[in-house]
Amino acid sequence: MYDYDLLVVGSANADLVIGVERRPGAGETVLGSDLAVHPGGKGANQAVAAARLGARTALLARVGDDAHGRLLLDSQREAGVDTVGVLVGGAPTGVALITVDPSGDNSIVVSPGANGRLTPEDVSAAGCLFQGSRVVSAQLEIPLETVVETVRNLAPQSRFVLNPSPPRPLPQEVLAACDPLIVNEHEAKVILGDSAVGDTPEDWARILLAKGPKSVVVTLGAQGALVASAQGLSRVPAVTVDAVDTTGAGDSFTAALACRLGAGESLAQAAAYAARVGAATVTKEGAQASFPTAAEVAAP
């Protein structure tokens, strides 16, 4: 019935990565490592992560007609992603400037470029992709009105997964479609805004659910994750690993969870699998280059 297990509507960036001993303060200059250029962007990352896990995956995105755009298209095709929905031109390819410290933590500044030109009209024109997709995922590195149009184009039986990063307040129409809404602590607090009551992830999840999503997943880093729906709340334990680089971990988590939900698993089961995928991701440097295959996730 479905051509794709997952359609990703989102961003595609070139990641420009520099390792630093520590991140600079205001007005400070620090020396870093040689510049490394990797294909990235939350949308492109999710698509590659899903394809590596064996999911039939398509990407709806926009890149520039430039070297970074060609890098991104090549990486998608190499992973097995269908790029029929990747539009070319209109602006330079988006770029993310990333610093990574010795602990593996990163700081990121994004220049949206062509991502900002992915329009609602582009979404409307891709109706065949939506009709053929079991699950659709999105993020917020593209215009919010494009995400709204994505929700409006969902096929009747499709499931919508949203990671609202970078976070901003969401319209009710988008919140009501989320199944689940996937947030970390920072994203949860931004979306909750003045509704931010309580100090625990359980508090955040309950209030988020009251805002309309069908389900919520709160990622908690080394503390695992929390899944919440009308059936209740439960914790998903973390997988302990030695982190090298956390870049892309959230994207691989979201992709893995979306794929497993599409395969019929419960939210808790899908989140537990996604936690293993995210843990495998942080043991290697880079974003897409660090995403594991299904066989690697299954290995003891």
N, C-alpha and C positions, 0 to 999 in steps of 0.2 A: 504493500500500500504506500509506503514511504520511500522516496528516493534517498533521503538523508536521515541519519540518526540525529544530527545536530546542524542547525544553521546558526552561525555566529554573525551578528550584526554589530560592527564596531570598528575600532581603530586599528591602524597599521602604522607603526613607527620604526624608524631606525634608532636603535639604542646606542648612544655614544657613552662608553663606560670608562671611568678612570678610578683606579684603586687609590685610596688615601689612608695615611696613618690616622688621621682624624679629620672630621669635616670642619671647614673654616667658619669662624665667627664673622660678624658684620665687619666689613672693611679689611678683612684678613685674607692673605694669599698663602696657600699651602702647595707644596709640590706633590705630584701624583705619579702614577705609573704611565706607561705608554697608553695611548688611546686605542681602545678596541671598539669595533663597530659590529653590532649584532642586529639581526632582524627582531623586532619586538612590537610593542603596542598591545593593549589588553585584548582587543578583538583577534588580531593575528595570533597572539600567544594561545588563546583559548582554542582556536581552530587547529593549530599544530598539535597542541596537547591532546585534543580529542582524536585526531587522526592517528597519532602515535599509539593510542590505546586501542586502535582498531575500529573506531567509529567512522561511519560514512559521513563526511563533514563537508560543508560548504561555507564560504566566507562572503559576506556582503560588506564591502569597504571601499575606500577611495585612496589611491596613492598618486604621487606626482609622476610626471613623465621624466624621470631622472634616475641616477644610479641607485639611490636608496630605494626607489620604487621597484626597480628591477631586482634588487637584492631581496625585497619582501616577496615578490611574486615567485622568485626561484625557490625560496624557502618553503612557501606554501605547497608548491607543486612537488617538491622533493618529499615532503611529509605525506603527500597523498590527498591534500585538500583540493576540492573542486573550486577553481578560481573564476568560474563563469560570472560570478557576481562582483568581482573586483573591478572597479572603474578606475580609469587612468586619466589624469590631467585635472586642470582647474586651479592647482596650487602646488607648491613643492611638497614632497612627502613629509609627513610629520616626523619630528625628532624628539627623542627623550634624552636629556643630559643626566647621567646617573653617576653618583659617587658611591663607592662601596668601601666600608672600613674593615679592619682586620677581623671583626666579629661576624662579618657577613651582613650587617645591617646596611640599608641603602637610603639615599635621599635622591629624589627625582624631580626634575623640572621638565615639563612637556611643552613643546611648541606644536600646536595641533596641525598646522599646515592643511593638507588636503583632507584630513579628518573633519575639519570644520566645514567642508563643502559637501559632505555626505548629507543629502537633503531628504526631506519627506517624499519628494517626487521620485528620488532614486529608489526609495523603499517601495512606493506604489508600483513602480515599473518592474519590480522583481517578484510579482505575485506568484509566479510558478515556483520559485524557491520556497516561499512560505507554504504553499499548498502541499509541497512534497516533503516537508520537514516534521519529524516527530517532536523535536524540542527546539526552541529558539532561545538563544541567550544574547544578552546585550550588556553594555557597560555605559559609562558616562563620559568617555573621551570623544564622543561625537555629540552634535547638538541635541538638546533635550527634546526639541520638537520632532527630531528624527526617531528618537526612542518612542515617543508617543505614537507616531505613525506606524512603527513596528508593532506595537500592541494592537493597533487597529487592523493590521493585516494578518494577524494570526489565524491559522486555519482552526476550525471549530474544535478539533481534538488535540491540537498542539499544546504543549506545556511551555510556559515562559519563565525563564530564569534570569534574574537581574543582579549584577554586582554593581551597586551605585558608587563607582569610583572613577574620578574624584567626586566626593559626595556633595549633594545639594538637596534642598527640599524637593520632594517629588509630588506631582499631581495625583489626585485620587485615582484617576483612570489607570495610571501606571502601577500604583501600589496594588490596586485590586487585581491586576493581572499576574502579579508575582507568585510563583509557586516552585521554588522559594525566592524570597529576597535574601541575598547573601551579603552580610556586613561584618566588618571587624569593629572593634570598640569605637574607633574614631568615627567611622561611617555611621554607626548606629546613633551616636550622640548628635551628629549633624542633622540626620533625618528626624530624630525625635525633637530637636529644637527645644522649645519651651515645654514640651511634654516630657522632658528627661527627668523622670522621677525614679529614685532608687539607685543603688550603687552596684547591683549585681547583674551579670548577663541575663539571668532569669527575669529580672525586672525589665530590662530593655526589650527582651524578646516578647514578653507579654504585652507591653505597650505598643510595640511595633505591630504585633498581630491585630491589636485593636484598631489600628489605622487602615486595615483592609487586606494585607497580603494573605494568601491562602496558607502559606507556611513561611518560616523564617529560619535561617541558619546564621548563628553568630560564631565567627572564627576567633579563636583565643590564643593563637600562637602555640607556645609550649604547653598551654593548658588544654589543648584540643579544640573542641567545638561544642556548641549547643544547638540542638535542633528543636523547633517548636512548631506545633500545628494545633488544630482543634482537638486532636487526640492526646495532647499533652506535651511535656517538655522532657528531654533526656540529654545527657552529656555523652559526647563521643571522645574517648581518650586520645591523647596525642601519641604519635610514634616518635620515640627518642632517637635522634641522629646527631651527628656532628655537622652543624651548619657551616657551609662555605660561602654561600651567596643566596640571599632570600629573594632575589629578583625573579619574578614570574611564578612564585609559589602560589600566590592567591589565584592566579589565572589557571594554573594546572589543577588546583583544587576545584574551582568552579567548573571547568571543563569535564573533569572526571565525575563530579556529582551529577551534572546534566546528563552525561551519557548513561550513567547507571539508573537514573530516574527513567530515562527513555526506555531502558531495558526492562522496566517493571519492578525495580527494587524499591523498598520503602525508603523514606527520607533518612532514617537512621542508618540503614545499610549502605546507602549511597554515600553518606557523609563519612562513614568509617573507611570505605574504599578511597574516597577523595583524600582523607587524611594520610593514607599511605602514599598516594601519588604526590601530594604536597611535600611530604617528608623526603621522598626520593629526589624531588626537584632541588631541594636546598643543599644536597650533598655535592652538587656540581656547579661550576661557574656559568654565568650567562642565563638567559631566559630559555629560548626555544631549544638551545643545544643541551639543556639540562633535563628536558622533559623525558620521562621514562616510557618504555613500551609496556604493554600489558604483561609480557613475560618477565620483565625486570621487576614489576610491581609484585608479581606472584612469587618471585624467588625469595627464599627464606633469608 
